Amino acid sequence: MRSTFAEIDIRNLLFNYIGIKRKVGKSKVMAVVKADAYGHGMIECVKAFETLGDKKPAYYAVALLEEAIELRKARITKQPILCFAPLTKAELDEYIRYKVIPTITDFDQLKFIEKHGSAKKFPVHINIDTGMGRVGIKFTQAVELISRLANIRNVVIDGVYTHFATSDEKDKTFAELQLNRFLDILNELKELNINYGSAHAANSGAILDIPESYLDMVRSGISLYGYYPSTETSESIKLKPVMSIVSKVSTASIIKKGDSVSYGRKFIAGEKTKIVSVAVGYADGIRRGLTNRMMGIIRDKKYRQVGNVTMDRIMFDVNDDNIKIGDKIILIGKSKNQETTAMDWCKILNTIPYEITCGIGKRVPRIYKY
């Protein structure tokens, strides 16, 4: 097996989920497992959730129909699966066949749904754009669309949802505006005696900071995997990172003062030192922007990465310490007294933890720790 691997701590995954479930009280939890569970391995993570019996997530959510089909083929057959992608005519039969819940986002979808000859009713959710400006029926048109949808004989409205644009920011003004728009729609639907199923709006940022948005169900994504969505949210739920990136020292050599390391000579030794290399690089998700800035932990001590990150290999300056080929190095994770996290990379790269974990490539094996 390759010396570099991602260790996925299932105990931490379930710890995070239980903490979220406790936080939201009576609201149901939808576990968002799209993008291969944010790089953690969708099938294994869902199978772990399935061990929780009556405490397991009420729904799973994916971004693409093929992700949902993958879950069904892995014998995840009982729990509802919502697909966030807008429903297309070409995929409708597959949604029905695999019992996947599609998302309705515009009036054109109603036309081919009405013409479909499904003998049984199939569930749908409606995505309402209250200000995200990405996808969904505009909030000003939502009641009209849902009213028409409610009259289509082969459809049952299982849920309605919206998505916050700024719930992970300190200023919640716009998120509160979105929530109020959504609540107004729910109230209008109630006045029309339209059963809209489960209403859900809260993502990870809102779960942490906007309890009035919990409604019937919440959608937990990055928080499941142990990270707060930004540095501006509270930490009202204790979270434990689920992914660690671990490798071994591959080579070691002594360089003298003035010698350089890697492409472009971005590191030049100020004195005689030992350079070790590790067989992982930007093809695996170690971004070039981390060059000369990231840290690795060897024998419970932090060392700086030096020289341009390359496709398959990175280097560390270990001074004159007794570091040997085969020694374990932690790129994300913790030792007895040291820790380096995806958030540390985020601060260097000016990005979010979602991008870090999703970016760890497929050629990095996932090893599951139970």
N, C-alpha and C positions, 0 to 999 in steps of 0.2 A: 504494500500500500504506500501511497505517496506520503512523504514525511510531513507535509502541510495538511491540516484538516480543520474543519469547524466543528467544535464540540457544542452540541445542543442539549442544554440541561432541561429535561422535561419536568423535573421537580420545580424549577423556577417558573416555567411556563404555567403550570397549574397553580402555583402560589400566586402569581399575578392575576390569573383569572378569578380565583376565589376572592382575592382582595377587591377586584372590580365588582364582582357579584354582590359582595357584602356592602360596598359603597352605594350601589344603586337600589338596594332594597327590593321592593316588589316588582320593579321593572325587569323585563326579560333582557337577556344578553344575546346579541348577535356577534359571533366571533368572525372577524374579517380575516380570511386566510388566502386572499388573492396574492398574486406574485410569489407563488410557492411559499406562502406564509411569511411574506417579507424576507425571503431568503432562508428561512429556517427549515423548510421541508413540509409542504402542505399535508401530505398523506400521514406522515408520522405525527404531526401536531394534532390533526383531527382525530386520529386514533387514540391519542392520549386524552383528549377531551371526552371521547366516547366512553372512557372508563369511569366517568364520574356519575354514571347512573342518572337519577332524576335531577342532579345538579348541573348536568352538562349544558352547553349553550342551546338556546331555543332554536336558533338558526345559524347557518354558516353563510358567509358572503364571499363571492368571487367577482372578478372583473370581467371574465370571459366565459362564454359558454363551454369552451373546451376544458377549462379548469373544473367546472361543475361536473362535466361528463367523467373526467378523471376521478373525481371523488365517488361518483356513482359506481364506476367500474371497480373501485377499491372497496366496494360493499358498504359504503356509507349510504344506506338506503332509506332510513326512516326520517332523519332530520330534514326539515325544509332547507333548501339552498337557494339563496337569492343571487341573481346575476345582475350586476350594476350596469352592464352595457345596454344601450337602447335595443329593444327588440327589432329584428329585421324579419321580413317575410320569408327569406330563404331559410332561416333558422327555426321558425315556429314549430315545425314538426318535431325537431330534435328536442326542443324545450319540453314538449308534451311527452315525447317518448321517454325521456330520462327524468321526468317529474322535477324540472328545474323552474323556478319562478322567474319570469322575465320582468324587465323594467319598461314601463310605458312612459314615453317622454313627449309625444306629439300626436296631433289629430290624424295624421296619415296612417299611423299604426292601427287606428280603429277600423279603417276601411278593410284591411286584409284580415283583421281578426273577425270582423262581422261575416266575411265571406268564407271563413274556414269552417269546414264541416265536422268539427270535433263533436263527438257524441256526448262526451263528458265535459263538465265545466273544469277549466284550469285556472289556477290562481295567478294573479299579477300584483305587482306593486307599482305605484306611480311616483316618479321622481319629480318633485316640485322645485323649480329654481326660484328661491327667495332672495337671491343676491350673489350666488356663487359665480353665475355668468359662464357656466361651462356646458352643462347639459341639463335637460329637464324642461317640463312645461312651465312657462312663465307663471308666476303666482297670480297674476291678474286674469289668467285664462284657466286656472286649475279647476275651479268649481265647474265650469262648463264642460271641460274634458271628462272629469270624473262622473258628472251627471250622465253624460252620454254613455260612458263605459258601463255604468251601473245598469243600463238597459240592454246590454248585449247578452243574449241568453247563454252563451257558452263560456262566460267569464265570471269569476268571483274575485272581487277586490279584497285581497288578503292584507294589503298594507299601503300606506302612503309615507313618503319620507322627503326630507330635505337635507342639505349638507352645508355646514357652516364654513365660511371663508376665513374667519378670524378668531375662532374659539381658542386658538393657541397663542393669542396675543394678550398682552396685559390689559389693553383697552377693549372691553367687551361690548362697546356701544353698537357696533354693526351686527355682531352676533345676536344681541338682544332685539334689534330691528328685524332680523331674519326670523327669529323665534316668534315674535309677535305677528308677523305676516303669516307664518305657518299656523299659529293658533287661531287666527281669524278665519282661515280656510277650514280648519277642523270644526269650528263653531258653526260656520255656514252649512257645512255638510250635515251636521247634527240637526240643524233646523229643517233641512230638506229630507230628513229621515233616511239619509244615505249611509249605509254601513261601510266604513272605510277600512275595517280590519285593525291592524296594529299601526299606530303612528310612531315613527322613530326619527330622531334628529341628532341626538348627542353622539359625537365622535369622541376620540380620546381626550381632546382638550376640554370639551363640554362635560364629559364625565368627571373630570377633575374639578371643574370650576363653575359649572352652570347647572346646578341640580334641578332647577325648574324646567330644564329641557329633557329630563329623563323620559317622560311620557310613558307609553306602553313598553318601549324597548329602546335599548342603546346599542350603538355599534362600536365595538372595541377593536382597534387595530394595533398601532405601534405599542400601546401600553401593555398589550398581552405579551409582547416580546421583551419587555423590561425597560422601555425608555419613555420618558416624558416627551411630548411632541415638540416642545421648545423650552428654552430657558425662561420664558415669560409666564409659564403656567405655574400653578401651585404644585406641590408634591403631596397632595392630600391622600394619595394611596401609595403605600410602600411598594416599590417595584424592584425586581432583581433581573439584570440582563440575562438573557437566555443563551446567547451565542458567545462563544470564545473562539479566537483564531490562534492556533498553536502550530508551531513547526519545530525544526531542529537546526542547529548550526551545521551547515553543509561543508564549508571550507574555512580555513583560517590562514592568514599570512601576515607577515610583518612588513610594514612600509616605513620608509624613512622620511624625514622632514622634506617638504617640497613635492613629494609624490602625490598624485591625484587619484581619485576613485570615480569610476563610471563615466558614461557619456558626458561630454561637454565640460568635464573637469570642474563640476560644481562644488567639489570638496577637495581641498588641498591640505595635506597634513602640516600642522604647525610644529610637530615634533614626531619622533619615532613612535609608532603605535601599532596595535594589532587590529586588523580588519577581518571580520568574519562575514560570510555571505549566507543567505537563507533562500531556499528555493521557492520563492513566491514573488509575484510581481503584478504589474498593472493588468495583465491578462486574467488575474484572479480577483481583482477589485482593490488592489493596493494602489490608490490613485497617485499619479505623478506629482500632484500638488502637495503630497506629504513629504517630498524630497527634503532631506536635511532637517526635518521638523518632527517626525513621529518618533515614538520611543518603543523599545522592546524590553521585556523583562527576562533576564537570564540569571538563574541562581539568586532570585529574590533581589535583584538590583536592576535599575533602569539604565539602558544604554541608548544613545542617539543613533538614529539611522543616518547614513551619510552617502553622498553621491546620488545622482539621478536614479530614481526608481526605474527599473527596466522591466521588460515584458515578463520575465520569468525569475528574476532574482533581485534581492535588495541586500544592502550591506550595512553593517553596524561597526562603529568604533568602540572597541572594548578596552582601550588603553593597554596597560600591561597586565590585565587581570588574567587569571588562569582559566580562560574559557576554552573549551575543547570541542572538536567536531563531535556531533551527536548530542550536545547539550540542548535541553529544551529551551525554546524561546516563546514567550507569550506576546502576541501582537495586540490582541484584545482579550482582556480577562484579568484575573488576579492571581497573585502568589500569596505567600504568607503575609507579607507586609507592603506589597506594592500592587497597584492596579492601573490599567490603561483601558479606556472605554471607547465605544463608538462616539460618544459625545466629545472626547478629546480630539478625535479626528474631525468632528464637525466644526469645532472651534478653529482648527487649522484651515479647513477647506471652505468655511463659511457656508455650510450646508446643514442638512437635517439627518437624524439617525436613520430614517426610512431609506435614504439614498445609500447609506453605508451598508446596511444589512442586505438590501436588495441587490447591491452591486457585487457581493461576494460570489464569484463565478461558479459555474457548474463543475468545473474541474477540481474544485476544492471539495473533497469528500465530506459529507455530514456524518458525524458520529454521535449517536444518541445516548445520553446518560440518564438513567432512570433511578 
